[in-house]
Amino acid sequence: MGDLEEELEKRNEGMNRLLGFSDGVFAIAITLLILNIELPESTGSVAVGISQLLEIWPDILSYVISFLVIGNYWIGHRGIFDDVESYDGTLLWLNIIYLMFIAFIPFSTSLIGEFPGSVPVIVYAGTITLTSIALTVLWRYAWAYDLLDATVNREKLRDVTYGILTPASIFAGSILIALASAEWAMYSWLLLLIADPIRKRLTG
């Protein structure tokens, strides 16, 4: 085996380890989300039981949104690394910083159920915003330092960047809404369901 083949094999092994580690962090984070939902004690009364379930709706809503958000981040991460041809130490650290925010999402999700008011909502929205920024920095760094496949053009660079920052803009905006109403800030997160189709129509 020549030196070039050995180098390529080493690079492929390194990339597989990077993706394996990343997938593990995503899997753990998305599994931990369900632990934030604590069912109320059964009273035997259907009416009371329904009332108690309604009381934990913030936990359920934040679980669903967090599950979808982390899932979307995983898809975006895999899509980016499908285009990554090479990597360096800086890209590895940028990936670790990104995963650090991913791993923090279950904790920030739990705050919404544990503590009332605007502060937990602001912490959660801030976490999602920073996660998107971290992935954007990773993506733009890979482009700037020629670590991407040669087929990636400026149009794709722009589309992926907008796709990452679309959720960030919604959560960043919800921070301002949370200063007035935590409940309405959480409702604003439902815009995620229509944000991407609207973005694609406007930029397409």
N, C-alpha and C positions, 0 to 999 in steps of 0.2 A: 504494500500500500504506500503510495507516494505521500509527500508532505501535504500537498493540496487536499488529497482525499482525507487524510487524518484531520486536517483543519476543519474541513466541511463536516466530518462526522462529529467532531468535538462541538462545533457550532450547533448542529442539529440536536445533540444531546442536551446542550445548554438551553436551547429554546424549549425543548420538551419538558425540562425540569422547571423552567420559568412558568410555562403554561399549566403544568401539573400543580405547582404550588398555588398559582392564582386560582385555578378551579377549586382547589381545596378550601381556600379562604371564602370564596363565593358560596360554596356548599354549606360550610359551617354557619356563615352569617345568615343565610336564608332559612336554615333549620332553626336557629336560635329565635327567630321571630315569633314562632308559635308559642314559645315559653312565656311570652309577655301577656298572653290571654289567660286570665284566671276566671273560671266559671264560678258564679255565686253558689252558695249552698242551697240545696233543694229544700223548698218549704212545703211541697205537696200541692200547692195551689197554682193552677195554670196562670191565673191573672197575675199573681205575684211573681211567678217565674218569668213571664214575659216582661214585666216591669223591670226585674233585675237584669235581664238580658239587654234591655234598652239602655240600662245604666252603663254597660260596658261597650256601647257602640263606638266610643273613641278608640278603644283597644282594637276592635275588629276593623274599623276603617283604616287605622294606621298600619295594621298588619297587612291588609290587602294592598294598600298603596306601597308599602315598603317591599312586599314580595314582588310586585310588578316592577318597581323601580330597580331593585337589585337584579332581577331577571333581565331588565333592559340594559343595565350596566354590563352584565355578563355578555349579552349579545354584542354590545358595542365593543367590548374589550376583545372578544374573539374576532370580530370583524377587522379591528385595527391590526391585530397580530397576524391575521391572514395576509396582510400587506407588508408586514415587517420582514425584511430580508436579512437584516443583521441587527446587532445590538451592541451597546457598550455599557460601561459601568454606570454612566449617568442615566441611561434608559432603565436599567435595572432598579436604580434608586427611585426614579420617578414612578415606576410600577409599584414598588413597595409603599411609597407614600399614598398612591391611589388605593391600594389594598388596605392601608391603615384606616382610611375614611370608610371603605366598605365595611370593615369589621366593626366600626363604631356605630353603624346604622341601627343594629338591634338595641344597643343601649339607649340611643336617642329616641328610638321608638318606644321603649319601655317608660321613658319619662312622661310621655303623653298620658299614659294610663295611670301612672302613680301620682302625678301632681297636676292639679288644675291650674288654669291660667295661661297667660301668654308665653311665659318663659320657656316651658318645654317645647311649645310649638316653634318658637324662634330658634331654639337649639337644634331641633330636628330639621327645620327648613335650612338653617345655616349649614348643617352637616351635608345635606344633599347638594346644596350650592357649591360647597368646597369640593365635594367628590367630582362634580362635573368639571370644575375648573382644573382639578388635578389630572383628569383624563384628557382634557383639552391640551394642557401643557405637554403631556406625554406624546400626544398625537402630533402637535406642532413641532416638538423637538425632533421626533423621528423624521419628519419631513425636512426640517432645516439642516439636519446632519446626514442626509442621504442614506437613511437606514430603511427606507421603504422601497418596495418594488418599483421598477422603472415605469410601470404602466399607470401609477398613481399620478394624476395630473392636478392642476390647480382647481379644476371644477370639483373633483372628488374631495380634495382638501377642504374646500369651502363647504360642501354638502355635509361631510362628516362633522366638521366643526359646528355648523348650525344644528345638526342633529343632537350633538352632545349638549350644547348650550340652551336648547329649547326648554328642557326640564328645569335647568338652573334658573332661567328667567322667571318661570312660574313660581318656584320656591323662594327666590329672592324677593319677588313681589309680595308673596304671602307674609314675609317678615314685617313689612309695613302694615299689612292688613291686621296682623296679630296684635299690633300695638293698640288697635281699637277693639278687636274681637277675635279671640282665639278660635271660636267656633267657625266664623266665616272664613278665617284663614285656612282652616282644614277643608272647608267646602271648596275653596279655590283650587285645591290640589286636583280636584276632579277634572279640571281643564286639561290635565295630562291625556285624557281619553281622546280629545279632539285636537290637541296642539300639533301633533306630528302630521296628521293629514292636512291640516291648514298650512303648516310650514312647507310641505312638499308642493302644495298647489301654488303657493306664493313664489317659491323659488324655482319651481319647475318651468 
